[in-house]
C-alpha cells in the first residue's frame, strides 16, 4: 500500500488541481519532451508558487496538444518567441543534449533563469561558455540532477558519508546503472551523435555526479573546491551499428580526489534488466545504495560492518514526493531569493546543482570518451 500511495502522489498531478498564487513564477518549456511530464508538469501541480505559463516546440500542433492536456495558457510559434515573452521568468530546457548550449545561451541573454536537463552540454567548452553567460547576465543556471534534492540523498546519504569516524577511509566506489534498450526506439535521441547521444552522456553522467557527491561529502568539499580527477581506464562496451561514436555502454575507472571509482552503465539487451546501485567500500563498513536516482518508487541504503557482519538498512521516503518535486521547489525558491534579495550566491545555496558543477561533470565525461577512443560530443566527424 505504501508503494501504491507513492505512485498515486507521483502521477496524480494536474495543473488544474491547484490554485496558483497571484505572484506565481511563470516558467516556459522548450519542447514537448516526454520527460517534461514527470520533471515539470507533475511537480508544478503541487507548488502554488510555480505556473507553467507557456510552451513552444518544433511542431506547433504538438505543442498545442501538450498545452491542452496540461492546461498551459500560452503556445508560441517557436522557441525565440517564447524566450521573448517578458512574463516568463524561468525556462525549463529538456531539449536533446546537443541543443542545450544554443537555447540555454539564448534564454540567459533574454534574461531568463534556466533549469537545464542533464548533462549540461555536449562538452566542457560549451558548459564553460554557458556558465560564463549566466554570470554575465546575473541569472541562475541549474543542471537538473534532480536526485540531489531528495532527502534520501541530501539528508540520509550525506549524513552517512560525513561520519568518517564510523565508516573509516573510503577504499573504492563502484556504480552500476543499466536500462533495457527495448524501452527505446532505433531513432531515439540517445542514439544520435548530432544530438549528443551515447550511454555515457545519458546514464553515465548520473554515475559521475553521484561519485562526486559521495567523495565531496566525505572530504568536506563542495563544487567550488573539488580535488583533482584522473581517468585511468575507459572502454565502450558496445557501439551503434550505424555510428561507431555512439556508445551503448561504458566501463570506466578513475580517481576522484585520490579515491578510486568504477562505473558501469549500459543500455542492455536484457529487456527486464533495470539496475541502479552504488557500493562504497570503506575501512570499517560496506555501504550499498540502491536506486538513488528515483527513491520515491523504491530505495534502500545498507551499512554492513566489516568486522561483525552486522547490517542495518535505512530508507527515507520523507513526504513521498519525487526528486523532481524537490528540485523544482528549490529552483523556484532560488529565483525568488534573487528577486527579493539580489543575491545569486544565496540562490545557489538553495539550487546547488550549479552550472559550475556541470563543468566538472563534463570534464570527466570528455576524458572518459577520449580514454575509450571515442570523440568528445560536439566534435565534427
C-alpha positions in Angstrom: 0.0 0.0 0.0 2.9 2.4 0.7 4.2 1.9 -2.8 0.7 2.5 -4.3 0.4 5.7 -2.3 3.8 6.9 -3.6 2.8 6.1 -7.2 -0.5 8.0 -6.7 1.3 11.1 -5.4 3.9 10.8 -8.2 1.4 10.6 -11.1 -1.7 12.4 -9.9 -0.5 15.8 -10.9 -2.8 18.1 -12.9 -2.2 21.8 -13.4 -5.9 22.4 -13.0 -5.9 21.0 -9.5 -4.1 23.7 -7.6 -4.9 27.4 -7.3 -1.8 29.4 -8.1 -0.6 32.4 -6.2 -1.2 35.7 -7.9 2.6 36.3 -8.0 3.5 32.7 -9.0 6.7 32.5 -11.0 6.0 31.8 -14.7 8.0 29.1 -16.4 8.2 28.2 -20.1 9.1 24.9 -21.6 11.3 24.5 -24.7 9.9 21.5 -26.5 7.2 18.9 -25.7 9.6 16.2 -24.5 8.3 13.2 -22.6 10.5 14.0 -19.6 8.5 17.2 -19.0 5.5 15.3 -17.7 7.4 13.8 -14.7 10.0 16.5 -14.3 7.8 19.6 -14.5 4.1 19.1 -15.0 3.5 16.9 -12.0 5.8 18.8 -9.6 4.4 22.2 -10.6 0.9 20.9 -9.9 1.8 20.7 -6.3 3.6 24.0 -6.0 1.3 27.1 -5.8 4.2 29.5 -6.5 5.0 28.0 -9.9 2.9 28.4 -13.0 3.7 26.6 -16.2 2.8 29.5 -18.4 3.9 28.6 -22.0 5.4 26.1 -24.3 7.0 26.0 -27.8 8.0 23.1 -29.9 9.3 22.5 -33.4 5.8 21.3 -34.3 3.3 23.8 -33.1 0.5 21.3 -33.3 2.3 19.0 -30.9 2.8 22.0 -28.5 -0.9 22.8 -28.7 -1.8 19.2 -27.9 0.6 19.2 -24.9 -0.8 22.6 -23.7 -4.4 21.5 -23.9 -3.6 18.3 -22.0 -1.9 20.2 -19.2 -3.8 23.5 -19.1 -0.8 25.6 -20.2 -2.1 29.1 -21.1 0.1 30.0 -24.0 1.6 28.3 -27.1 4.3 30.0 -29.1 5.2 29.6 -32.8 8.8 28.9 -31.9 11.4 28.9 -29.1 12.5 32.5 -29.8 9.0 33.8 -29.4 8.7 32.1 -26.1 12.0 33.5 -24.8 11.0 37.0 -25.8 7.9 36.9 -23.6 8.6 39.3 -20.7 6.1 37.5 -18.5 8.2 34.4 -18.4 10.9 34.4 -15.6 12.2 30.8 -15.8 12.9 28.3 -18.6 13.0 24.5 -18.5 15.2 23.2 -21.2 14.7 19.4 -21.8 15.9 19.5 -25.4 18.4 16.9 -26.7 21.9 17.3 -25.2 23.2 18.8 -28.5 20.7 21.7 -28.3 21.3 22.6 -24.6 24.0 25.1 -25.4 22.3 27.1 -28.1 19.0 27.5 -26.4 20.3 28.0 -22.9 22.6 30.7 -24.1 19.7 32.4 -25.8 17.5 32.1 -22.7 20.1 33.6 -20.5 20.6 36.5 -22.9 16.8 37.1 -22.8 17.1 37.5 -19.0 15.7 34.1 -18.0 16.8 31.8 -15.2 17.4 28.3 -16.7 16.8 24.8 -15.4 18.7 22.7 -18.0 18.4 19.0 -18.2 21.5 16.9 -17.6 24.1 16.6 -18.9 24.5 20.4 -19.1 26.1 20.4 -22.6 27.8 18.5 -25.3 31.2 19.1 -23.9 33.3 21.1 -21.4 33.8 24.1 -23.7 30.1 24.5 -24.2 29.5 24.2 -20.4 32.1 26.8 -19.7 30.5 29.3 -22.1 27.1 28.6 -20.6 28.3 29.3 -17.1 30.1 32.5 -18.2 26.9 33.7 -19.9 24.9 33.1 -16.8 27.5 35.1 -14.8 27.3 38.0 -17.3 23.5 38.1 -17.2 23.3 37.5 -13.4 20.9 34.7 -14.0 20.7 31.2 -12.5 21.9 28.2 -14.5 20.9 25.0 -12.7 21.7 21.5 -14.0 18.8 19.1 -13.4 20.4 16.4 -11.3 17.2 16.0 -9.5 18.3 13.2 -7.2 20.5 15.6 -5.3 17.4 17.4 -3.8 15.6 14.4 -2.4 16.0 13.8 1.4 17.4 10.3 0.8 20.4 11.9 -0.8 20.6 15.3 0.8 20.0 14.1 4.3 20.4 10.3 4.7 23.4 9.7 2.4 25.0 13.0 3.3 24.9 12.2 7.0 26.3 8.7 6.5 29.2 9.8 4.3 30.0 12.7 6.6 30.6 10.4 9.5 34.3 9.5 8.9 34.8 8.1 12.4 32.1 5.4 11.9 32.8 4.4 8.3 36.6 4.8 8.1 38.5 5.6 4.9 36.8 5.1 1.5 38.7 2.4 -0.4 36.6 2.1 -3.5 33.3 3.3 -5.1 31.5 1.0 -7.6 28.5 2.3 -9.5 26.1 0.5 -11.9 23.2 1.9 -14.0 21.6 -0.2 -16.7 18.4 0.3 -18.7 16.8 -2.1 -21.2 17.4 -0.9 -24.7 14.0 -2.3 -25.6 12.4 0.8 -23.9 13.7 2.9 -26.8 13.2 3.2 -30.5 16.0 3.0 -33.0 15.7 6.7 -33.7 15.8 7.7 -30.0 17.8 10.9 -29.4 20.1 8.9 -27.1 21.5 7.2 -30.2 22.0 10.2 -32.4 25.5 11.7 -32.4 24.5 15.2 -33.6 22.1 15.4 -30.6 24.8 14.5 -28.1 23.8 10.8 -27.8 25.6 8.0 -26.0 25.1 5.9 -22.9 27.9 7.8 -21.1 26.0 11.0 -21.7 22.6 9.7 -20.7 23.3 7.2 -17.9 27.0 7.7 -17.1 26.6 11.4 -16.3 24.5 10.3 -13.3 27.2 7.9 -12.0 29.9 10.6 -12.3 27.7 13.1 -10.4 27.0 10.6 -7.7 30.6 9.6 -7.2 31.5 13.3 -7.0 28.8 13.9 -4.4 30.0 11.0 -2.2 33.6 12.0 -2.5 33.0 15.7 -1.9 30.7 14.9 1.1 33.3 12.6 2.6 36.1 15.1 2.1 34.0 18.0 3.3 34.4 19.8 -0.1 31.9 21.4 -2.5 31.8 22.1 -6.2 33.9 25.2 -5.7 37.0 23.4 -4.2 36.9 19.8 -5.7 40.0 17.8 -5.8 41.7 16.5 -9.0 40.5 13.7 -11.1 42.3 11.1 -13.3 40.8 8.8 -15.8 42.7 5.5 -15.7 40.7 3.2 -17.9 37.6 3.5 -20.1 36.0 1.0 -22.5 33.0 1.4 -24.8 31.2 -2.0 -24.3 29.1 -1.8 -27.5 28.6 0.8 -30.2 25.9 1.7 -32.6 26.0 -0.3 -35.8 25.2 2.9 -37.7 27.6 5.2 -35.9 30.6 3.8 -34.0 30.8 7.0 -32.0 27.6 6.2 -30.2 28.3 4.0 -27.1 25.6 1.7 -25.9 27.6 1.1 -22.7 30.8 2.2 -20.9 33.1 1.0 -18.2 35.5 3.4 -16.6 37.9 3.6 -13.8 39.1 6.9 -12.3 40.4 8.7 -9.3 38.4 11.5 -7.6 40.4 13.4 -5.0 42.6 10.2 -4.7 39.6 7.8 -4.2 39.2 5.0 -6.7 35.8 4.9 -8.6 34.5 2.3 -11.0 31.4 2.9 -13.1 29.4 0.7 -15.5 26.5 2.0 -17.5 24.7 0.3 -20.4 21.6 0.1 -22.5 21.3 -3.6 -22.1 19.8 -6.2 -24.5 18.1 -7.8 -21.5 14.6 -6.3 -21.7 13.9 -6.8 -17.9 17.3 -5.6 -16.5 17.0 -2.2 -14.9 19.5 -1.7 -12.1 20.9 1.2 -10.3 23.3 0.6 -7.4 26.3 2.1 -5.7 28.7 0.2 -3.4 31.1 2.2 -1.2 33.8 0.0 0.3 35.1 1.7 3.4 37.7 0.7 6.1 35.0 -0.3 8.6 31.8 -0.7 6.6 30.4 -1.5 3.2 27.6 0.9 2.2 25.2 -0.2 -0.6 22.9 2.4 -2.1 20.0 1.3 -4.3 18.0 3.5 -6.7 19.3 6.8 -5.6 18.1 8.2 -8.9 14.4 7.7 -8.2 13.9 7.0 -4.5 10.2 7.9 -4.5 9.5 4.5 -6.0 11.9 2.2 -4.1 15.3 2.6 -2.4 17.4 1.5 0.4 20.8 2.1 2.0 22.5 -0.7 3.9 25.5 -0.4 6.1 27.4 -3.7 6.8 30.0 -3.8 9.5 33.1 -5.5 8.0 34.2 -7.0 11.3 31.0 -8.4 12.7 28.9 -8.7 9.5 26.0 -6.8 11.3 23.8 -5.0 8.8 21.3 -2.2 9.1 19.0 -0.8 6.4 17.9 2.8 6.1 15.1 4.3 4.0 13.9 7.9 3.7 10.7 8.4 1.8 10.1 11.7 3.6 6.7 13.0 2.5 6.5 10.7 -0.6 7.3 13.4 -3.1 9.6 12.9 -6.1 13.1 14.1 -6.7 11.7 16.4 -9.4 9.3 18.0 -6.9 12.2 18.9 -4.5 14.2 20.2 -7.5 11.5 22.5 -8.9 10.7 23.7 -5.4 14.4 24.6 -4.8 14.7 26.2 -8.2 11.7 28.5 -7.6 12.9 29.4 -4.2 16.3 30.3 -5.6 14.8 32.5 -8.2 12.6 34.3 -5.7 15.7 34.8 -3.5 17.4 36.7 -6.3 14.3 38.8 -6.9 13.9 39.6 -3.2 17.5 39.8 -2.0 19.5 40.3 -5.2 22.0 37.6 -4.1 22.8 35.0 -6.7 25.2 33.4 -4.2 22.4 32.8 -1.7 20.3 31.5 -4.6 22.9 28.9 -5.4 22.9 27.7 -1.8 19.3 26.7 -2.5 19.6 25.4 -6.1 23.0 23.9 -5.6 23.4 21.7 -8.8 25.1 24.6 -10.4 26.4 25.2 -13.9 29.9 25.3 -12.4 29.4 21.8 -11.1 28.2 20.8 -14.6 31.6 21.9 -16.0 33.4 19.4 -13.8 31.0 16.6 -14.8 31.6 17.4 -18.5 35.3 17.4 -18.0 35.2 13.9 -16.7 32.8 12.7 -19.4 35.0 14.2 -22.1 38.1 12.4 -20.7 36.2 9.1 -20.5 35.3 9.3 -24.2 38.9 10.2 -25.1 40.2 7.3 -23.0 37.8 4.9 -24.7 38.9 6.0 -28.1 35.7 7.9 -29.0 35.4 11.6 -29.8 34.0 14.2 -27.4 30.4 15.0 -28.2 30.1 18.1 -30.4 33.3 17.2 -32.4 32.7 17.3 -36.1 33.1 13.9 -37.7 
